[in-house]
């Protein structure tokens, strides 16, 4: 699942009389009537873009001791370069602006949009996480002296409402970085940064799924189980969590793990509703994998006869849906038949599995050879 990129936001410069606490969102302040304000008005009137850039550079030199002026001047140059697609210069000037106004959500959103265009996911995540932290600091500063609790609560809510779109843009941008990451360790590092920056995210369920997938690849069973249980506490029918926990436990040699695998697989079968007339490909795949895992768990519990109906259900659901999972189910079914000395049925199933290219193919071919030898000996 991948959410579409948000468009570049058009951000506006706010002329404020008094800044907010530095523990919250930072708005750039250029009081009206000051020399800085007059210089900016002159720049605004200049029609030539190149001359305007030069004037902003002069503005930065003239007011280099004023952090607000430096932030605003660099930000405007950044946006100018972004508009001409000189994106690296845009990012560099934006970073200078951010250095002078590190808690400006407007600048962070602007920088995130440039990083997206550059496909610089490392910088994009930096800006997004920083922005999430800034947003979540709203209301955590000490209440100004003389302000009532009600007024403070009202102001806090107004600030949150005003910054919500920026926060959601950064949240979606950070999620897309996780989706794009192909390295399990790097993806897990990204998730560890995302989670505190965007608490109670509406991406929590897919984030948990990506975390469990990453930890499974890293063979960190303890953390897989912790993430899975956390996901199920929020949504007991979370199919990715149920399937991954079932798959993790069925391979775990600890006592009781296989029984847990069977229980999670049964829950996944119920949640998938793969036999429903309107079941889509995703639910058939989930149901098929769950039946396959349950059959495998039964085989590990020496309940081979009970495993066969589950594995047959898996092959029906997975055929034409996912070749590799279908091959796994066929191999397990062939193994179950062979274990019960039903060699003709084992041969038929394994012949089909042996035709499917992939990691299960050599296993199926090897077992097929043994089954054929057993059949020949029996004759």
BALOBA-1460 file (C-alpha; in Angstrom, 3 decimals):
// residues 379
<rec num="1" residu="x" x="0.000" y="0.000" z="0.000"/>
<rec num="2" residu="x" x="1.383" y="3.331" z="-1.000"/>
<rec num="3" residu="x" x="-0.252" y="6.675" z="-0.559"/>
<rec num="4" residu="x" x="0.038" y="9.270" z="-3.296"/>
<rec num="5" residu="x" x="2.396" y="12.187" z="-2.947"/>
<rec num="6" residu="x" x="0.807" y="15.391" z="-1.734"/>
<rec num="7" residu="x" x="1.190" y="18.453" z="-3.925"/>
<rec num="8" residu="x" x="3.678" y="21.156" z="-3.054"/>
<rec num="9" residu="x" x="1.964" y="23.424" z="-0.601"/>
<rec num="10" residu="x" x="1.818" y="27.147" z="-1.212"/>
<rec num="11" residu="x" x="3.024" y="28.594" z="2.052"/>
<rec num="12" residu="x" x="2.454" y="32.172" z="3.129"/>
<rec num="13" residu="x" x="4.626" y="34.425" z="5.203"/>
<rec num="14" residu="x" x="2.955" y="35.458" z="8.445"/>
<rec num="15" residu="x" x="3.573" y="38.968" z="9.760"/>
<rec num="16" residu="x" x="3.059" y="38.616" z="13.483"/>
<rec num="17" residu="x" x="3.357" y="41.087" z="16.341"/>
<rec num="18" residu="x" x="4.625" y="38.587" z="18.907"/>
<rec num="19" residu="x" x="6.251" y="35.177" z="18.439"/>
<rec num="20" residu="x" x="5.030" y="32.034" z="20.151"/>
<rec num="21" residu="x" x="7.119" y="30.182" z="22.703"/>
<rec num="22" residu="x" x="10.157" y="28.516" z="21.137"/>
<rec num="23" residu="x" x="8.888" y="25.194" z="22.521"/>
<rec num="24" residu="x" x="6.032" y="25.384" z="20.012"/>
<rec num="25" residu="x" x="5.576" y="26.364" z="16.364"/>
<rec num="26" residu="x" x="7.836" y="29.195" z="15.297"/>
<rec num="27" residu="x" x="6.394" y="31.893" z="13.061"/>
<rec num="28" residu="x" x="8.742" y="34.353" z="11.389"/>
<rec num="29" residu="x" x="8.277" y="37.885" z="12.688"/>
<rec num="30" residu="x" x="9.008" y="40.993" z="10.622"/>
<rec num="31" residu="x" x="7.200" y="43.892" z="12.300"/>
<rec num="32" residu="x" x="5.501" y="46.298" z="9.892"/>
<rec num="33" residu="x" x="7.294" y="49.582" z="9.261"/>
<rec num="34" residu="x" x="10.776" y="48.329" z="10.159"/>
<rec num="35" residu="x" x="13.702" y="48.687" z="7.749"/>
<rec num="36" residu="x" x="13.422" y="44.945" z="7.049"/>
<rec num="37" residu="x" x="9.745" y="45.318" z="6.147"/>
<rec num="38" residu="x" x="10.496" y="48.287" z="3.883"/>
<rec num="39" residu="x" x="13.272" y="46.370" z="2.120"/>
<rec num="40" residu="x" x="10.948" y="43.414" z="1.542"/>
<rec num="41" residu="x" x="8.290" y="45.671" z="0.058"/>
<rec num="42" residu="x" x="10.856" y="47.033" z="-2.398"/>
<rec num="43" residu="x" x="11.872" y="43.499" z="-3.387"/>
<rec num="44" residu="x" x="8.234" y="42.542" z="-3.911"/>
<rec num="45" residu="x" x="7.784" y="45.402" z="-6.384"/>
<rec num="46" residu="x" x="10.744" y="44.307" z="-8.535"/>
<rec num="47" residu="x" x="9.371" y="42.542" z="-11.672"/>
<rec num="48" residu="x" x="12.655" y="40.995" z="-12.809"/>
<rec num="49" residu="x" x="13.273" y="37.635" z="-11.124"/>
<rec num="50" residu="x" x="17.066" y="37.744" z="-11.384"/>
<rec num="51" residu="x" x="17.208" y="41.247" z="-9.905"/>
<rec num="52" residu="x" x="14.840" y="40.095" z="-7.172"/>
<rec num="53" residu="x" x="17.229" y="37.273" z="-6.248"/>
<rec num="54" residu="x" x="20.125" y="39.712" z="-6.068"/>
<rec num="55" residu="x" x="18.051" y="42.003" z="-3.857"/>
<rec num="56" residu="x" x="17.294" y="39.101" z="-1.496"/>
<rec num="57" residu="x" x="21.036" y="38.360" z="-1.281"/>
<rec num="58" residu="x" x="21.659" y="42.014" z="-0.372"/>
<rec num="59" residu="x" x="18.786" y="41.780" z="2.131"/>
<rec num="60" residu="x" x="20.515" y="38.827" z="3.816"/>
<rec num="61" residu="x" x="23.775" y="40.734" z="4.115"/>
<rec num="62" residu="x" x="22.106" y="43.898" z="5.365"/>
<rec num="63" residu="x" x="20.059" y="42.168" z="8.059"/>
<rec num="64" residu="x" x="22.363" y="39.256" z="8.889"/>
<rec num="65" residu="x" x="21.993" y="39.899" z="12.620"/>
<rec num="66" residu="x" x="18.193" y="39.412" z="12.483"/>
<rec num="67" residu="x" x="17.329" y="35.673" z="12.544"/>
<rec num="68" residu="x" x="13.794" y="36.286" z="11.297"/>
<rec num="69" residu="x" x="15.035" y="38.299" z="8.324"/>
<rec num="70" residu="x" x="17.673" y="35.679" z="7.525"/>
<rec num="71" residu="x" x="15.111" y="32.889" z="7.710"/>
<rec num="72" residu="x" x="12.629" y="34.690" z="5.499"/>
<rec num="73" residu="x" x="15.203" y="35.852" z="2.932"/>
<rec num="74" residu="x" x="16.717" y="32.384" z="2.520"/>
<rec num="75" residu="x" x="13.268" y="30.819" z="2.344"/>
<rec num="76" residu="x" x="12.200" y="33.141" z="-0.475"/>
<rec num="77" residu="x" x="15.365" y="32.368" z="-2.427"/>
<rec num="78" residu="x" x="14.712" y="28.660" z="-1.856"/>
<rec num="79" residu="x" x="11.215" y="28.943" z="-3.269"/>
<rec num="80" residu="x" x="12.498" y="30.906" z="-6.247"/>
<rec num="81" residu="x" x="14.985" y="28.152" z="-7.101"/>
<rec num="82" residu="x" x="12.308" y="25.514" z="-6.572"/>
<rec num="83" residu="x" x="10.067" y="27.244" z="-9.091"/>
<rec num="84" residu="x" x="12.868" y="27.084" z="-11.694"/>
<rec num="85" residu="x" x="13.588" y="23.398" z="-10.825"/>
<rec num="86" residu="x" x="17.064" y="24.163" z="-9.477"/>
<rec num="87" residu="x" x="16.190" y="21.846" z="-6.635"/>
<rec num="88" residu="x" x="19.550" y="21.333" z="-4.954"/>
<rec num="89" residu="x" x="20.015" y="25.099" z="-4.580"/>
<rec num="90" residu="x" x="16.442" y="25.311" z="-3.330"/>
<rec num="91" residu="x" x="17.189" y="22.679" z="-0.678"/>
<rec num="92" residu="x" x="20.434" y="24.370" z="0.358"/>
<rec num="93" residu="x" x="18.838" y="27.790" z="0.833"/>
<rec num="94" residu="x" x="15.899" y="26.179" z="2.620"/>
<rec num="95" residu="x" x="18.291" y="24.555" z="5.075"/>
<rec num="96" residu="x" x="19.792" y="27.987" z="5.758"/>
<rec num="97" residu="x" x="16.285" y="29.295" z="6.426"/>
<rec num="98" residu="x" x="15.576" y="26.378" z="8.720"/>
<rec num="99" residu="x" x="18.775" y="27.002" z="10.669"/>
<rec num="100" residu="x" x="17.426" y="30.450" z="11.570"/>
<rec num="101" residu="x" x="13.841" y="29.248" z="12.215"/>
<rec num="102" residu="x" x="14.149" y="25.560" z="13.165"/>
<rec num="103" residu="x" x="10.580" y="25.254" z="14.431"/>
<rec num="104" residu="x" x="8.830" y="26.734" z="11.405"/>
<rec num="105" residu="x" x="6.361" y="24.191" z="10.033"/>
<rec num="106" residu="x" x="5.941" y="26.253" z="6.873"/>
<rec num="107" residu="x" x="9.643" y="25.967" z="6.064"/>
<rec num="108" residu="x" x="9.710" y="22.277" z="7.031"/>
<rec num="109" residu="x" x="6.824" y="21.560" z="4.654"/>
<rec num="110" residu="x" x="8.561" y="23.524" z="1.916"/>
<rec num="111" residu="x" x="11.780" y="21.576" z="2.462"/>
<rec num="112" residu="x" x="9.938" y="18.263" z="2.509"/>
<rec num="113" residu="x" x="8.311" y="19.032" z="-0.828"/>
<rec num="114" residu="x" x="11.704" y="19.865" z="-2.359"/>
<rec num="115" residu="x" x="13.228" y="16.679" z="-0.940"/>
<rec num="116" residu="x" x="10.341" y="14.720" z="-2.483"/>
<rec num="117" residu="x" x="11.076" y="16.236" z="-5.885"/>
<rec num="118" residu="x" x="14.759" y="15.374" z="-5.461"/>
<rec num="119" residu="x" x="13.815" y="11.844" z="-4.327"/>
<rec num="120" residu="x" x="16.053" y="12.442" z="-1.319"/>
<rec num="121" residu="x" x="14.260" y="10.222" z="1.175"/>
<rec num="122" residu="x" x="16.859" y="10.663" z="3.898"/>
<rec num="123" residu="x" x="16.354" y="14.439" z="4.002"/>
<rec num="124" residu="x" x="12.607" y="14.040" z="3.531"/>
<rec num="125" residu="x" x="12.341" y="11.868" z="6.634"/>
<rec num="126" residu="x" x="14.473" y="14.335" z="8.598"/>
<rec num="127" residu="x" x="12.115" y="17.216" z="7.765"/>
<rec num="128" residu="x" x="8.974" y="15.147" z="8.348"/>
<rec num="129" residu="x" x="10.059" y="13.805" z="11.738"/>
<rec num="130" residu="x" x="11.219" y="17.262" z="12.821"/>
<rec num="131" residu="x" x="7.858" y="18.685" z="11.781"/>
<rec num="132" residu="x" x="5.976" y="15.996" z="13.679"/>
<rec num="133" residu="x" x="7.949" y="16.821" z="16.802"/>
<rec num="134" residu="x" x="7.202" y="20.526" z="16.396"/>
<rec num="135" residu="x" x="3.481" y="19.881" z="15.947"/>
<rec num="136" residu="x" x="3.324" y="17.637" z="18.990"/>
<rec num="137" residu="x" x="4.984" y="20.329" z="21.107"/>
<rec num="138" residu="x" x="1.922" y="22.579" z="20.729"/>
<rec num="139" residu="x" x="0.374" y="23.201" z="24.114"/>
<rec num="140" residu="x" x="3.289" y="21.732" z="26.053"/>
<rec num="141" residu="x" x="4.896" y="25.081" z="26.874"/>
<rec num="142" residu="x" x="4.204" y="26.745" z="30.171"/>
<rec num="143" residu="x" x="1.031" y="28.804" z="30.116"/>
<rec num="144" residu="x" x="1.818" y="32.526" z="29.748"/>
<rec num="145" residu="x" x="1.431" y="34.488" z="32.941"/>
<rec num="146" residu="x" x="-2.006" y="36.070" z="33.227"/>
<rec num="147" residu="x" x="-3.642" y="33.810" z="30.616"/>
<rec num="148" residu="x" x="-6.630" y="31.777" z="31.776"/>
<rec num="149" residu="x" x="-6.723" y="27.999" z="31.355"/>
<rec num="150" residu="x" x="-9.624" y="28.352" z="28.935"/>
<rec num="151" residu="x" x="-7.811" y="30.915" z="26.783"/>
<rec num="152" residu="x" x="-4.680" y="28.770" z="26.770"/>
<rec num="153" residu="x" x="-6.671" y="25.701" z="25.734"/>
<rec num="154" residu="x" x="-8.425" y="27.695" z="23.004"/>
<rec num="155" residu="x" x="-5.159" y="29.071" z="21.651"/>
<rec num="156" residu="x" x="-3.588" y="25.615" z="21.677"/>
<rec num="157" residu="x" x="-6.494" y="24.137" z="19.742"/>
<rec num="158" residu="x" x="-6.396" y="26.976" z="17.224"/>
<rec num="159" residu="x" x="-2.690" y="26.352" z="16.668"/>
<rec num="160" residu="x" x="-3.284" y="22.631" z="16.197"/>
<rec num="161" residu="x" x="-6.131" y="23.252" z="13.771"/>
<rec num="162" residu="x" x="-4.062" y="25.754" z="11.809"/>
<rec num="163" residu="x" x="-1.122" y="23.355" z="11.528"/>
<rec num="164" residu="x" x="-3.115" y="20.170" z="10.877"/>
<rec num="165" residu="x" x="-2.706" y="20.160" z="7.093"/>
<rec num="166" residu="x" x="1.055" y="20.636" z="7.391"/>
<rec num="167" residu="x" x="1.270" y="17.835" z="9.953"/>
<rec num="168" residu="x" x="-0.735" y="15.432" z="7.795"/>
<rec num="169" residu="x" x="1.385" y="16.236" z="4.739"/>
<rec num="170" residu="x" x="4.566" y="15.463" z="6.682"/>
<rec num="171" residu="x" x="3.007" y="12.316" z="8.153"/>
<rec num="172" residu="x" x="2.091" y="10.980" z="4.690"/>
<rec num="173" residu="x" x="5.516" y="11.941" z="3.315"/>
<rec num="174" residu="x" x="7.277" y="10.049" z="6.115"/>
<rec num="175" residu="x" x="5.060" y="7.011" z="5.565"/>
<rec num="176" residu="x" x="5.968" y="6.978" z="1.869"/>
<rec num="177" residu="x" x="9.664" y="6.939" z="2.811"/>
<rec num="178" residu="x" x="9.011" y="3.731" z="4.776"/>
<rec num="179" residu="x" x="7.102" y="2.229" z="1.847"/>
<rec num="180" residu="x" x="9.963" y="3.062" z="-0.547"/>
<rec num="181" residu="x" x="12.709" y="1.568" z="1.633"/>
<rec num="182" residu="x" x="13.835" y="-1.901" z="0.482"/>
<rec num="183" residu="x" x="16.436" y="-2.608" z="3.171"/>
<rec num="184" residu="x" x="14.865" y="-4.196" z="6.263"/>
<rec num="185" residu="x" x="17.282" y="-2.651" z="8.768"/>
<rec num="186" residu="x" x="16.981" y="0.832" z="7.273"/>
<rec num="187" residu="x" x="13.182" y="0.473" z="7.083"/>
<rec num="188" residu="x" x="13.045" y="-0.473" z="10.747"/>
<rec num="189" residu="x" x="15.186" y="2.549" z="11.647"/>
<rec num="190" residu="x" x="12.748" y="4.746" z="9.709"/>
<rec num="191" residu="x" x="9.802" y="3.203" z="11.568"/>
<rec num="192" residu="x" x="11.501" y="3.784" z="14.919"/>
<rec num="193" residu="x" x="11.771" y="7.468" z="14.017"/>
<rec num="194" residu="x" x="8.243" y="7.717" z="12.595"/>
<rec num="195" residu="x" x="6.421" y="6.231" z="15.587"/>
<rec num="196" residu="x" x="7.218" y="8.867" z="18.257"/>
<rec num="197" residu="x" x="6.962" y="11.749" z="15.772"/>
<rec num="198" residu="x" x="3.461" y="10.716" z="14.633"/>
<rec num="199" residu="x" x="1.710" y="9.096" z="17.612"/>
<rec num="200" residu="x" x="-1.767" y="7.637" z="17.021"/>
<rec num="201" residu="x" x="-1.192" y="7.890" z="13.283"/>
<rec num="202" residu="x" x="-3.909" y="6.722" z="10.905"/>
<rec num="203" residu="x" x="-1.030" y="4.780" z="9.290"/>
<rec num="204" residu="x" x="-0.488" y="2.765" z="12.488"/>
<rec num="205" residu="x" x="-1.831" y="-0.485" z="11.025"/>
<rec num="206" residu="x" x="0.312" y="-0.531" z="7.858"/>
<rec num="207" residu="x" x="3.287" y="0.756" z="9.870"/>
<rec num="208" residu="x" x="2.917" y="-2.210" z="12.222"/>
<rec num="209" residu="x" x="2.776" y="-4.527" z="9.208"/>
<rec num="210" residu="x" x="5.953" y="-3.032" z="7.737"/>
<rec num="211" residu="x" x="7.640" y="-3.261" z="11.140"/>
<rec num="212" residu="x" x="6.763" y="-6.927" z="11.538"/>
<rec num="213" residu="x" x="7.873" y="-7.688" z="7.983"/>
<rec num="214" residu="x" x="11.183" y="-5.898" z="8.587"/>
<rec num="215" residu="x" x="11.806" y="-7.625" z="11.912"/>
<rec num="216" residu="x" x="10.908" y="-10.973" z="10.370"/>
<rec num="217" residu="x" x="13.531" y="-10.401" z="7.660"/>
<rec num="218" residu="x" x="15.997" y="-9.467" z="10.405"/>
<rec num="219" residu="x" x="14.968" y="-12.618" z="12.329"/>
<rec num="220" residu="x" x="14.154" y="-10.576" z="15.436"/>
<rec num="221" residu="x" x="11.391" y="-12.850" z="16.702"/>
<rec num="222" residu="x" x="10.940" y="-11.091" z="20.029"/>
<rec num="223" residu="x" x="10.203" y="-7.738" z="18.421"/>
<rec num="224" residu="x" x="8.010" y="-9.326" z="15.728"/>
<rec num="225" residu="x" x="5.789" y="-10.781" z="18.447"/>
<rec num="226" residu="x" x="5.721" y="-7.493" z="20.378"/>
<rec num="227" residu="x" x="4.701" y="-5.483" z="17.298"/>
<rec num="228" residu="x" x="2.163" y="-8.117" z="16.288"/>
<rec num="229" residu="x" x="0.489" y="-8.187" z="19.677"/>
<rec num="230" residu="x" x="0.429" y="-4.393" z="19.759"/>
<rec num="231" residu="x" x="-1.257" y="-4.319" z="16.337"/>
<rec num="232" residu="x" x="-3.838" y="-6.903" z="17.411"/>
<rec num="233" residu="x" x="-4.604" y="-4.948" z="20.574"/>
<rec num="234" residu="x" x="-5.724" y="-2.111" z="18.319"/>
<rec num="235" residu="x" x="-7.406" y="-4.324" z="15.703"/>
<rec num="236" residu="x" x="-7.980" y="-8.007" z="16.608"/>
<rec num="237" residu="x" x="-8.647" y="-8.814" z="12.931"/>
<rec num="238" residu="x" x="-5.440" y="-7.280" z="11.568"/>
<rec num="239" residu="x" x="-4.672" y="-9.906" z="8.893"/>
<rec num="240" residu="x" x="-0.991" y="-9.020" z="8.333"/>
<rec num="241" residu="x" x="-0.385" y="-9.277" z="12.088"/>
<rec num="242" residu="x" x="-2.263" y="-12.577" z="12.415"/>
<rec num="243" residu="x" x="-0.450" y="-14.117" z="9.449"/>
<rec num="244" residu="x" x="2.989" y="-12.963" z="10.490"/>
<rec num="245" residu="x" x="2.515" y="-14.143" z="14.072"/>
<rec num="246" residu="x" x="1.280" y="-17.506" z="12.793"/>
<rec num="247" residu="x" x="4.246" y="-17.782" z="10.431"/>
<rec num="248" residu="x" x="6.702" y="-16.714" z="13.132"/>
<rec num="249" residu="x" x="5.435" y="-19.090" z="15.792"/>
<rec num="250" residu="x" x="5.184" y="-22.098" z="13.443"/>
<rec num="251" residu="x" x="8.959" y="-21.895" z="12.896"/>
<rec num="252" residu="x" x="9.781" y="-21.194" z="16.553"/>
<rec num="253" residu="x" x="11.235" y="-24.273" z="18.327"/>
<rec num="254" residu="x" x="10.104" y="-23.169" z="21.801"/>
<rec num="255" residu="x" x="7.472" y="-25.335" z="23.534"/>
<rec num="256" residu="x" x="3.948" y="-24.126" z="22.860"/>
<rec num="257" residu="x" x="4.879" y="-22.049" z="19.820"/>
<rec num="258" residu="x" x="3.285" y="-24.383" z="17.264"/>
<rec num="259" residu="x" x="0.000" y="-24.344" z="19.195"/>
<rec num="260" residu="x" x="0.116" y="-20.541" z="19.163"/>
<rec num="261" residu="x" x="0.776" y="-20.633" z="15.414"/>
<rec num="262" residu="x" x="-2.309" y="-22.791" z="14.892"/>
<rec num="263" residu="x" x="-4.446" y="-20.435" z="16.979"/>
<rec num="264" residu="x" x="-3.324" y="-17.357" z="15.040"/>
<rec num="265" residu="x" x="-3.800" y="-19.156" z="11.707"/>
<rec num="266" residu="x" x="-7.361" y="-20.090" z="12.683"/>
<rec num="267" residu="x" x="-8.061" y="-16.467" z="13.580"/>
<rec num="268" residu="x" x="-6.620" y="-15.362" z="10.231"/>
<rec num="269" residu="x" x="-8.853" y="-17.828" z="8.365"/>
<rec num="270" residu="x" x="-11.903" y="-16.400" z="10.134"/>
<rec num="271" residu="x" x="-10.837" y="-12.793" z="9.483"/>
<rec num="272" residu="x" x="-9.982" y="-13.355" z="5.798"/>
<rec num="273" residu="x" x="-13.400" y="-14.754" z="4.838"/>
<rec num="274" residu="x" x="-11.697" y="-16.090" z="1.719"/>
<rec num="275" residu="x" x="-14.615" y="-18.371" z="0.837"/>
<rec num="276" residu="x" x="-17.069" y="-15.471" z="0.617"/>
<rec num="277" residu="x" x="-18.488" y="-14.897" z="-2.891"/>
<rec num="278" residu="x" x="-17.132" y="-11.352" z="-2.948"/>
<rec num="279" residu="x" x="-13.680" y="-12.219" z="-1.576"/>
<rec num="280" residu="x" x="-10.989" y="-10.324" z="-3.507"/>
<rec num="281" residu="x" x="-7.480" y="-11.480" z="-4.393"/>
<rec num="282" residu="x" x="-5.975" y="-10.094" z="-1.183"/>
<rec num="283" residu="x" x="-8.411" y="-11.979" z="1.034"/>
<rec num="284" residu="x" x="-7.987" y="-15.200" z="-0.948"/>
<rec num="285" residu="x" x="-4.221" y="-14.876" z="-0.599"/>
<rec num="286" residu="x" x="-4.501" y="-14.245" z="3.141"/>
<rec num="287" residu="x" x="-6.924" y="-17.126" z="3.606"/>
<rec num="288" residu="x" x="-4.766" y="-19.461" z="1.532"/>
<rec num="289" residu="x" x="-1.604" y="-18.637" z="3.481"/>
<rec num="290" residu="x" x="-3.495" y="-19.074" z="6.760"/>
<rec num="291" residu="x" x="-4.779" y="-22.535" z="5.740"/>
<rec num="292" residu="x" x="-1.265" y="-23.483" z="4.596"/>
<rec num="293" residu="x" x="0.254" y="-22.377" z="7.909"/>
<rec num="294" residu="x" x="-2.432" y="-24.191" z="9.892"/>
<rec num="295" residu="x" x="-1.810" y="-27.386" z="7.918"/>
<rec num="296" residu="x" x="1.931" y="-27.042" z="8.525"/>
<rec num="297" residu="x" x="1.302" y="-26.534" z="12.249"/>
<rec num="298" residu="x" x="-0.833" y="-29.692" z="12.368"/>
<rec num="299" residu="x" x="1.946" y="-31.635" z="10.656"/>
<rec num="300" residu="x" x="4.416" y="-30.432" z="13.275"/>
<rec num="301" residu="x" x="1.977" y="-31.628" z="15.935"/>
<rec num="302" residu="x" x="1.858" y="-35.051" z="14.238"/>
<rec num="303" residu="x" x="-1.743" y="-34.423" z="13.144"/>
<rec num="304" residu="x" x="-1.044" y="-35.201" z="9.509"/>
<rec num="305" residu="x" x="-4.573" y="-36.395" z="8.688"/>
<rec num="306" residu="x" x="-5.973" y="-33.106" z="9.993"/>
<rec num="307" residu="x" x="-3.371" y="-31.172" z="7.997"/>
<rec num="308" residu="x" x="-4.489" y="-32.487" z="4.602"/>
<rec num="309" residu="x" x="-7.908" y="-30.703" z="4.402"/>
<rec num="310" residu="x" x="-6.245" y="-27.420" z="5.415"/>
<rec num="311" residu="x" x="-3.524" y="-27.777" z="2.804"/>
<rec num="312" residu="x" x="-6.037" y="-28.735" z="0.108"/>
<rec num="313" residu="x" x="-8.053" y="-25.602" z="0.962"/>
<rec num="314" residu="x" x="-4.840" y="-23.596" z="0.692"/>
<rec num="315" residu="x" x="-4.087" y="-24.900" z="-2.802"/>
<rec num="316" residu="x" x="-7.607" y="-24.107" z="-4.003"/>
<rec num="317" residu="x" x="-7.397" y="-20.531" z="-2.736"/>
<rec num="318" residu="x" x="-3.818" y="-19.872" z="-3.869"/>
<rec num="319" residu="x" x="-3.926" y="-21.331" z="-7.387"/>
<rec num="320" residu="x" x="-3.740" y="-18.474" z="-9.867"/>
<rec num="321" residu="x" x="-3.360" y="-15.967" z="-7.018"/>
<rec num="322" residu="x" x="0.252" y="-16.363" z="-5.878"/>
<rec num="323" residu="x" x="2.538" y="-18.923" z="-7.521"/>
<rec num="324" residu="x" x="5.105" y="-19.064" z="-4.730"/>
<rec num="325" residu="x" x="2.596" y="-19.507" z="-1.908"/>
<rec num="326" residu="x" x="0.763" y="-22.041" z="-4.084"/>
<rec num="327" residu="x" x="4.021" y="-23.972" z="-4.490"/>
<rec num="328" residu="x" x="4.582" y="-23.953" z="-0.717"/>
<rec num="329" residu="x" x="1.079" y="-25.328" z="-0.084"/>
<rec num="330" residu="x" x="1.520" y="-28.009" z="-2.766"/>
<rec num="331" residu="x" x="4.860" y="-29.103" z="-1.301"/>
<rec num="332" residu="x" x="3.398" y="-29.344" z="2.188"/>
<rec num="333" residu="x" x="0.399" y="-31.263" z="0.875"/>
<rec num="334" residu="x" x="2.655" y="-33.638" z="-1.054"/>
<rec num="335" residu="x" x="4.745" y="-34.187" z="2.066"/>
<rec num="336" residu="x" x="1.609" y="-34.925" z="4.117"/>
<rec num="337" residu="x" x="0.371" y="-37.464" z="1.553"/>
<rec num="338" residu="x" x="3.799" y="-39.099" z="1.469"/>
<rec num="339" residu="x" x="3.926" y="-39.294" z="5.250"/>
<rec num="340" residu="x" x="0.634" y="-41.220" z="5.193"/>
<rec num="341" residu="x" x="1.982" y="-43.454" z="2.380"/>
<rec num="342" residu="x" x="-0.589" y="-42.065" z="-0.064"/>
<rec num="343" residu="x" x="2.136" y="-42.016" z="-2.695"/>
<rec num="344" residu="x" x="-0.037" y="-41.674" z="-5.808"/>
<rec num="345" residu="x" x="-1.694" y="-38.535" z="-4.435"/>
<rec num="346" residu="x" x="1.693" y="-37.279" z="-3.272"/>
<rec num="347" residu="x" x="3.121" y="-37.809" z="-6.776"/>
<rec num="348" residu="x" x="0.313" y="-35.899" z="-8.485"/>
<rec num="349" residu="x" x="0.649" y="-32.912" z="-6.174"/>
<rec num="350" residu="x" x="4.440" y="-32.816" z="-6.252"/>
<rec num="351" residu="x" x="4.555" y="-33.041" z="-10.055"/>
<rec num="352" residu="x" x="2.607" y="-29.796" z="-10.168"/>
<rec num="353" residu="x" x="4.782" y="-28.169" z="-7.503"/>
<rec num="354" residu="x" x="7.956" y="-29.216" z="-9.348"/>
<rec num="355" residu="x" x="6.883" y="-27.216" z="-12.415"/>
<rec num="356" residu="x" x="6.773" y="-23.876" z="-10.559"/>
<rec num="357" residu="x" x="10.107" y="-21.956" z="-10.687"/>
<rec num="358" residu="x" x="11.215" y="-20.613" z="-7.323"/>
<rec num="359" residu="x" x="12.807" y="-21.615" z="-4.017"/>
<rec num="360" residu="x" x="10.352" y="-24.500" z="-3.429"/>
<rec num="361" residu="x" x="10.993" y="-26.120" z="-6.826"/>
<rec num="362" residu="x" x="14.169" y="-28.065" z="-5.899"/>
<rec num="363" residu="x" x="12.554" y="-29.278" z="-2.667"/>
<rec num="364" residu="x" x="9.517" y="-30.490" z="-4.599"/>
<rec num="365" residu="x" x="11.684" y="-32.198" z="-7.212"/>
<rec num="366" residu="x" x="13.727" y="-33.953" z="-4.528"/>
<rec num="367" residu="x" x="10.637" y="-35.167" z="-2.664"/>
<rec num="368" residu="x" x="9.021" y="-36.214" z="-5.937"/>
<rec num="369" residu="x" x="12.054" y="-38.389" z="-6.676"/>
<rec num="370" residu="x" x="11.715" y="-40.100" z="-3.306"/>
<rec num="371" residu="x" x="7.971" y="-40.616" z="-3.786"/>
<rec num="372" residu="x" x="8.527" y="-42.118" z="-7.262"/>
<rec num="373" residu="x" x="11.129" y="-44.472" z="-5.824"/>
<rec num="374" residu="x" x="8.687" y="-45.519" z="-3.093"/>
<rec num="375" residu="x" x="5.956" y="-46.143" z="-5.674"/>
<rec num="376" residu="x" x="8.309" y="-48.243" z="-7.792"/>
<rec num="377" residu="x" x="9.382" y="-50.265" z="-4.774"/>
<rec num="378" residu="x" x="5.752" y="-50.824" z="-3.762"/>
<rec num="379" residu="x" x="5.007" y="-52.250" z="-7.219"/>
